[in-house]
């Protein structure tokens, strides 16, 4: 077992001053390296959470460390009232590698989605006689602000913090007819995740995405893609919407774009970019420290062969998960790129999460978005050996579950 200096092992472990928001284990993580996390007791963990698909290059990637340290020595935050070089560089690399024309930087994915809702409503005021309704989807997840919770179709969200923000109606994912039934004169857009992550990694079919694009064109409404989880290489493509060959009007990014730092983005085509002075802003939005990291992340992902190796590793992981499905008579596996899920034959996913974390000599960090679903969100730089370690762990724990 790895050991660390005394000051690392003897850190303050009194968590009483932290506000309760969720049950957390006692472990206090002190260091990360690629796919591995290390706690204050010297135990290491193979991390298949990666901050919920945040650390797209893994923990402590050299490009991120260099971008942070270099920029910290130059300029951290001149105020959002002024331009800075990293925000310009990052906006250009995003627009040069997509069909979007305009970018607004935010700190979180929820904030980017909130901005997308505001932009769509502004467009509705200008072009649809004040229409404001957006069609979203059952089991979707768009964030934890009041508006994004109302937009989400996550079970139970409608009963927390009432009253809900008006203007969101829910269709069935991958069911085009259910969307058609909801379109009316008050509709301004359709907002969806190309891959529903919190629902258990459910990809939208190409036919569904293409059908939504056609509906939007026919009814003069906006197509909004929430790529907070699926964007920035996670799907094996730079952006998941590209899998279907469509062109959304608006896209949001978060998580992977910062590689671990708080950074997100709202993108739109030129015709939709209709904010006026005072409509949108934020104290830290577009600050050079974070956007310099975002540029380094995008520059790394766009290197020759990077996305090809993501696709190859994704196929390898998919194939190995299918072997487990056949071996244990499980329900199946699904996903796009390195955002994948294993569908179990019973509601024991949480048990496997707990047991995997407590294994020795190293633990494995997993996620169960549904009682019968395990979700895998490795770094895009995960090695084949680390993929094999996951499969070995799953085989051992599923075997134990069935005995």
VEXGUVEX-816251 format. One record per residue (C-alpha): residue number from 1; residue in one letter; x, y, z. Coordinates in steps of 0.5 Angstrom, whole numbers, always signed. Layout:
// VEXGUVEX-816251
{r NUM,'a',{X,Y,Z}} ...
//
This chain:
// VEXGUVEX-816251
{r 1,'x',{+0,+0,+0}} {r 2,'x',{+3,+7,-2}} {r 3,'x',{+5,+11,+4}} {r 4,'x',{+5,+19,+4}} {r 5,'x',{+9,+24,+8}} {r 6,'x',{+6,+25,+15}} {r 7,'x',{+3,+32,+14}} {r 8,'x',{-2,+28,+8}} {r 9,'x',{-4,+23,+13}} {r 10,'x',{-5,+27,+19}} {r 11,'x',{-10,+32,+15}} {r 12,'x',{-16,+35,+19}} {r 13,'x',{-22,+30,+18}} {r 14,'x',{-27,+34,+22}} {r 15,'x',{-33,+35,+17}} {r 16,'x',{-38,+38,+22}} {r 17,'x',{-37,+45,+19}} {r 18,'x',{-39,+42,+12}} {r 19,'x',{-47,+43,+10}} {r 20,'x',{-50,+36,+9}} {r 21,'x',{-52,+35,+2}} {r 22,'x',{-51,+28,+1}} {r 23,'x',{-48,+22,+5}} {r 24,'x',{-41,+21,+4}} {r 25,'x',{-36,+16,+6}} {r 26,'x',{-31,+18,+11}} {r 27,'x',{-25,+17,+6}} {r 28,'x',{-21,+24,+5}} {r 29,'x',{-18,+24,-2}} {r 30,'x',{-11,+28,-2}} {r 31,'x',{-8,+26,-9}} {r 32,'x',{-10,+24,-16}} {r 33,'x',{-6,+21,-22}} {r 34,'x',{-9,+19,-28}} {r 35,'x',{-14,+14,-27}} {r 36,'x',{-12,+13,-20}} {r 37,'x',{-14,+17,-13}} {r 38,'x',{-11,+16,-7}} {r 39,'x',{-14,+18,+0}} {r 40,'x',{-11,+20,+7}} {r 41,'x',{-10,+13,+9}} {r 42,'x',{-6,+11,+3}} {r 43,'x',{-11,+7,+0}} {r 44,'x',{-11,+8,-8}} {r 45,'x',{-18,+7,-12}} {r 46,'x',{-19,+6,-19}} {r 47,'x',{-23,+12,-21}} {r 48,'x',{-29,+10,-26}} {r 49,'x',{-33,+17,-24}} {r 50,'x',{-27,+22,-25}} {r 51,'x',{-32,+27,-22}} {r 52,'x',{-38,+25,-26}} {r 53,'x',{-35,+25,-33}} {r 54,'x',{-31,+32,-31}} {r 55,'x',{-24,+29,-31}} {r 56,'x',{-23,+28,-39}} {r 57,'x',{-16,+27,-39}} {r 58,'x',{-15,+24,-32}} {r 59,'x',{-13,+27,-25}} {r 60,'x',{-7,+32,-25}} {r 61,'x',{-6,+32,-33}} {r 62,'x',{+1,+35,-35}} {r 63,'x',{-3,+40,-40}} {r 64,'x',{-8,+42,-34}} {r 65,'x',{-3,+43,-29}} {r 66,'x',{+2,+47,-34}} {r 67,'x',{-4,+52,-36}} {r 68,'x',{-6,+53,-29}} {r 69,'x',{+1,+55,-27}} {r 70,'x',{+3,+59,-33}} {r 71,'x',{-4,+63,-33}} {r 72,'x',{-4,+64,-25}} {r 73,'x',{+3,+68,-26}} {r 74,'x',{+0,+72,-31}} {r 75,'x',{-7,+74,-30}} {r 76,'x',{-13,+71,-26}} {r 77,'x',{-19,+75,-27}} {r 78,'x',{-19,+82,-30}} {r 79,'x',{-27,+82,-29}} {r 80,'x',{-32,+80,-34}} {r 81,'x',{-33,+87,-37}} {r 82,'x',{-26,+86,-41}} {r 83,'x',{-23,+81,-46}} {r 84,'x',{-18,+77,-44}} {r 85,'x',{-13,+72,-49}} {r 86,'x',{-15,+65,-46}} {r 87,'x',{-23,+67,-47}} {r 88,'x',{-21,+69,-54}} {r 89,'x',{-17,+63,-56}} {r 90,'x',{-22,+58,-53}} {r 91,'x',{-28,+61,-56}} {r 92,'x',{-25,+60,-63}} {r 93,'x',{-22,+53,-62}} {r 94,'x',{-30,+52,-60}} {r 95,'x',{-33,+55,-66}} {r 96,'x',{-27,+53,-71}} {r 97,'x',{-29,+46,-69}} {r 98,'x',{-37,+46,-69}} {r 99,'x',{-42,+49,-73}} {r 100,'x',{-43,+54,-68}} {r 101,'x',{-41,+62,-68}} {r 102,'x',{-42,+65,-61}} {r 103,'x',{-40,+63,-55}} {r 104,'x',{-41,+65,-47}} {r 105,'x',{-37,+62,-42}} {r 106,'x',{-40,+60,-35}} {r 107,'x',{-38,+56,-29}} {r 108,'x',{-42,+50,-29}} {r 109,'x',{-46,+46,-33}} {r 110,'x',{-53,+48,-30}} {r 111,'x',{-51,+55,-31}} {r 112,'x',{-50,+54,-38}} {r 113,'x',{-57,+51,-39}} {r 114,'x',{-60,+56,-35}} {r 115,'x',{-57,+61,-40}} {r 116,'x',{-59,+57,-46}} {r 117,'x',{-66,+57,-43}} {r 118,'x',{-66,+65,-43}} {r 119,'x',{-63,+65,-50}} {r 120,'x',{-69,+61,-52}} {r 121,'x',{-74,+65,-49}} {r 122,'x',{-70,+72,-51}} {r 123,'x',{-71,+69,-58}} {r 124,'x',{-78,+67,-57}} {r 125,'x',{-80,+74,-55}} {r 126,'x',{-76,+77,-61}} {r 127,'x',{-79,+72,-66}} {r 128,'x',{-85,+68,-63}} {r 129,'x',{-89,+73,-60}} {r 130,'x',{-87,+72,-53}} {r 131,'x',{-87,+64,-54}} {r 132,'x',{-83,+61,-48}} {r 133,'x',{-85,+54,-48}} {r 134,'x',{-79,+49,-48}} {r 135,'x',{-80,+41,-49}} {r 136,'x',{-76,+37,-45}} {r 137,'x',{-76,+29,-43}} {r 138,'x',{-78,+25,-38}} {r 139,'x',{-72,+22,-34}} {r 140,'x',{-67,+28,-37}} {r 141,'x',{-62,+32,-32}} {r 142,'x',{-60,+39,-34}} {r 143,'x',{-58,+42,-27}} {r 144,'x',{-60,+44,-20}} {r 145,'x',{-62,+51,-21}} {r 146,'x',{-69,+52,-20}} {r 147,'x',{-70,+53,-28}} {r 148,'x',{-66,+47,-30}} {r 149,'x',{-69,+43,-24}} {r 150,'x',{-76,+45,-27}} {r 151,'x',{-73,+43,-34}} {r 152,'x',{-71,+36,-32}} {r 153,'x',{-75,+30,-32}} {r 154,'x',{-71,+27,-26}} {r 155,'x',{-76,+23,-22}} {r 156,'x',{-78,+27,-15}} {r 157,'x',{-75,+34,-18}} {r 158,'x',{-82,+36,-19}} {r 159,'x',{-84,+36,-12}} {r 160,'x',{-77,+39,-9}} {r 161,'x',{-77,+47,-8}} {r 162,'x',{-84,+49,-11}} {r 163,'x',{-87,+52,-14}} {r 164,'x',{-83,+50,-21}} {r 165,'x',{-81,+55,-26}} {r 166,'x',{-86,+55,-32}} {r 167,'x',{-85,+53,-39}} {r 168,'x',{-83,+46,-39}} {r 169,'x',{-87,+40,-42}} {r 170,'x',{-84,+33,-42}} {r 171,'x',{-84,+28,-48}} {r 172,'x',{-82,+21,-48}} {r 173,'x',{-74,+20,-50}} {r 174,'x',{-73,+17,-57}} {r 175,'x',{-81,+17,-58}} {r 176,'x',{-82,+23,-64}} {r 177,'x',{-89,+22,-64}} {r 178,'x',{-89,+24,-56}} {r 179,'x',{-86,+31,-58}} {r 180,'x',{-90,+32,-64}} {r 181,'x',{-96,+32,-60}} {r 182,'x',{-93,+37,-55}} {r 183,'x',{-91,+43,-60}} {r 184,'x',{-96,+49,-60}} {r 185,'x',{-96,+56,-62}} {r 186,'x',{-93,+57,-55}} {r 187,'x',{-87,+53,-57}} {r 188,'x',{-80,+56,-58}} {r 189,'x',{-75,+50,-57}} {r 190,'x',{-74,+42,-56}} {r 191,'x',{-68,+41,-51}} {r 192,'x',{-65,+34,-50}} {r 193,'x',{-59,+31,-48}} {r 194,'x',{-56,+27,-54}} {r 195,'x',{-54,+21,-48}} {r 196,'x',{-58,+21,-42}} {r 197,'x',{-53,+20,-37}} {r 198,'x',{-57,+20,-30}} {r 199,'x',{-62,+16,-33}} {r 200,'x',{-57,+10,-34}} {r 201,'x',{-54,+12,-40}} {r 202,'x',{-59,+12,-46}} {r 203,'x',{-57,+15,-52}} {r 204,'x',{-61,+18,-57}} {r 205,'x',{-62,+14,-64}} {r 206,'x',{-60,+18,-70}} {r 207,'x',{-67,+17,-73}} {r 208,'x',{-69,+21,-67}} {r 209,'x',{-64,+26,-67}} {r 210,'x',{-65,+27,-74}} {r 211,'x',{-73,+27,-73}} {r 212,'x',{-72,+33,-68}} {r 213,'x',{-68,+37,-73}} {r 214,'x',{-73,+36,-78}} {r 215,'x',{-79,+38,-73}} {r 216,'x',{-75,+44,-71}} {r 217,'x',{-74,+46,-78}} {r 218,'x',{-82,+45,-80}} {r 219,'x',{-84,+49,-74}} {r 220,'x',{-79,+54,-73}} {r 221,'x',{-77,+53,-67}} {r 222,'x',{-70,+51,-63}} {r 223,'x',{-66,+45,-62}} {r 224,'x',{-62,+45,-56}} {r 225,'x',{-57,+40,-54}} {r 226,'x',{-55,+39,-47}} {r 227,'x',{-48,+36,-48}} {r 228,'x',{-45,+38,-41}} {r 229,'x',{-44,+30,-40}} {r 230,'x',{-43,+28,-47}} {r 231,'x',{-39,+33,-50}} {r 232,'x',{-31,+34,-51}} {r 233,'x',{-30,+27,-53}} {r 234,'x',{-34,+23,-48}} {r 235,'x',{-38,+20,-54}} {r 236,'x',{-32,+19,-58}} {r 237,'x',{-33,+25,-62}} {r 238,'x',{-32,+32,-60}} {r 239,'x',{-39,+33,-59}} {r 240,'x',{-45,+28,-59}} {r 241,'x',{-49,+31,-64}} {r 242,'x',{-44,+30,-69}} {r 243,'x',{-46,+22,-69}} {r 244,'x',{-53,+24,-72}} {r 245,'x',{-50,+29,-77}} {r 246,'x',{-55,+34,-75}} {r 247,'x',{-54,+42,-73}} {r 248,'x',{-57,+44,-67}} {r 249,'x',{-58,+52,-66}} {r 250,'x',{-56,+52,-59}} {r 251,'x',{-51,+47,-55}} {r 252,'x',{-48,+47,-48}} {r 253,'x',{-42,+44,-45}} {r 254,'x',{-39,+43,-38}} {r 255,'x',{-36,+38,-34}} {r 256,'x',{-30,+35,-39}} {r 257,'x',{-29,+42,-42}} {r 258,'x',{-25,+44,-36}} {r 259,'x',{-22,+38,-35}} {r 260,'x',{-23,+38,-27}} {r 261,'x',{-24,+46,-26}} {r 262,'x',{-30,+50,-26}} {r 263,'x',{-32,+52,-33}} {r 264,'x',{-38,+51,-38}} {r 265,'x',{-40,+54,-44}} {r 266,'x',{-46,+56,-48}} {r 267,'x',{-46,+56,-56}} {r 268,'x',{-51,+58,-61}} {r 269,'x',{-51,+60,-68}} {r 270,'x',{-51,+67,-71}} {r 271,'x',{-58,+68,-72}} {r 272,'x',{-60,+66,-65}} {r 273,'x',{-55,+70,-61}} {r 274,'x',{-60,+75,-59}} {r 275,'x',{-58,+77,-52}} {r 276,'x',{-58,+85,-51}} {r 277,'x',{-53,+89,-46}} {r 278,'x',{-55,+87,-39}} {r 279,'x',{-59,+80,-41}} {r 280,'x',{-53,+76,-39}} {r 281,'x',{-47,+76,-35}} {r 282,'x',{-43,+73,-29}} {r 283,'x',{-37,+75,-24}} {r 284,'x',{-32,+69,-26}} {r 285,'x',{-35,+68,-33}} {r 286,'x',{-30,+67,-38}} {r 287,'x',{-24,+69,-33}} {r 288,'x',{-17,+67,-36}} {r 289,'x',{-15,+62,-31}} {r 290,'x',{-21,+57,-33}} {r 291,'x',{-21,+59,-40}} {r 292,'x',{-14,+57,-41}} {r 293,'x',{-15,+51,-38}} {r 294,'x',{-21,+49,-43}} {r 295,'x',{-16,+51,-49}} {r 296,'x',{-11,+46,-46}} {r 297,'x',{-16,+41,-46}} {r 298,'x',{-19,+42,-53}} {r 299,'x',{-12,+43,-56}} {r 300,'x',{-11,+36,-53}} {r 301,'x',{-17,+32,-55}} {r 302,'x',{-16,+35,-62}} {r 303,'x',{-9,+32,-63}} {r 304,'x',{-9,+27,-69}} {r 305,'x',{-11,+20,-66}} {r 306,'x',{-14,+22,-60}} {r 307,'x',{-21,+21,-61}} {r 308,'x',{-19,+15,-65}} {r 309,'x',{-16,+12,-59}} {r 310,'x',{-22,+14,-55}} {r 311,'x',{-27,+10,-60}} {r 312,'x',{-22,+4,-60}} {r 313,'x',{-22,+4,-52}} {r 314,'x',{-30,+5,-52}} {r 315,'x',{-31,-1,-57}} {r 316,'x',{-26,-5,-53}} {r 317,'x',{-30,-4,-46}} {r 318,'x',{-36,-5,-50}} {r 319,'x',{-34,-12,-52}} {r 320,'x',{-32,-14,-45}} {r 321,'x',{-38,-12,-42}} {r 322,'x',{-42,-16,-47}} {r 323,'x',{-38,-22,-45}} {r 324,'x',{-40,-21,-38}} {r 325,'x',{-47,-20,-40}} {r 326,'x',{-47,-27,-44}} {r 327,'x',{-43,-30,-38}} {r 328,'x',{-48,-28,-33}} {r 329,'x',{-54,-27,-37}} {r 330,'x',{-55,-20,-35}} {r 331,'x',{-60,-15,-39}} {r 332,'x',{-54,-12,-43}} {r 333,'x',{-50,-6,-44}} {r 334,'x',{-50,+1,-48}} {r 335,'x',{-47,+8,-49}} {r 336,'x',{-43,+12,-53}} {r 337,'x',{-36,+13,-53}} {r 338,'x',{-33,+12,-46}} {r 339,'x',{-40,+14,-43}} {r 340,'x',{-42,+7,-42}} {r 341,'x',{-47,+3,-37}} {r 342,'x',{-48,-5,-35}} {r 343,'x',{-55,-7,-34}} {r 344,'x',{-56,-12,-29}} {r 345,'x',{-61,-17,-28}} {r 346,'x',{-63,-15,-21}} {r 347,'x',{-63,-9,-17}} {r 348,'x',{-56,-10,-14}} {r 349,'x',{-52,-4,-17}} {r 350,'x',{-51,+0,-11}} {r 351,'x',{-48,-7,-7}} {r 352,'x',{-43,-7,-12}} {r 353,'x',{-41,+0,-12}} {r 354,'x',{-40,-1,-4}} {r 355,'x',{-36,-7,-5}} {r 356,'x',{-32,-5,-10}} {r 357,'x',{-30,+1,-6}} {r 358,'x',{-28,-3,+0}} {r 359,'x',{-24,-8,-4}} {r 360,'x',{-17,-9,-3}} {r 361,'x',{-11,-8,-4}} {r 362,'x',{-14,-2,-8}} {r 363,'x',{-22,+0,-9}} {r 364,'x',{-26,+1,-15}} {r 365,'x',{-30,+7,-15}} {r 366,'x',{-37,+6,-19}} {r 367,'x',{-43,+9,-20}} {r 368,'x',{-51,+7,-20}} {r 369,'x',{-55,+12,-23}} {r 370,'x',{-61,+6,-23}} {r 371,'x',{-62,+0,-18}} {r 372,'x',{-60,-4,-24}} {r 373,'x',{-55,+0,-28}} {r 374,'x',{-48,+1,-27}} {r 375,'x',{-45,+7,-30}} {r 376,'x',{-37,+8,-33}} {r 377,'x',{-34,+15,-34}} {r 378,'x',{-27,+14,-34}} {r 379,'x',{-22,+19,-37}} {r 380,'x',{-21,+19,-44}} {r 381,'x',{-14,+17,-43}} {r 382,'x',{-15,+11,-39}} {r 383,'x',{-11,+5,-41}} {r 384,'x',{-13,-2,-43}} {r 385,'x',{-10,-5,-37}} {r 386,'x',{-14,-1,-33}} {r 387,'x',{-20,-3,-37}} {r 388,'x',{-18,-10,-36}} {r 389,'x',{-18,-8,-28}} {r 390,'x',{-25,-6,-28}} {r 391,'x',{-28,-12,-32}} {r 392,'x',{-24,-17,-27}} {r 393,'x',{-27,-13,-21}} {r 394,'x',{-34,-13,-24}} {r 395,'x',{-33,-21,-26}} {r 396,'x',{-31,-22,-18}} {r 397,'x',{-37,-18,-15}} {r 398,'x',{-42,-21,-20}} {r 399,'x',{-40,-28,-18}} {r 400,'x',{-40,-26,-11}} {r 401,'x',{-47,-23,-12}} {r 402,'x',{-50,-29,-15}} {r 403,'x',{-47,-34,-10}} 
//
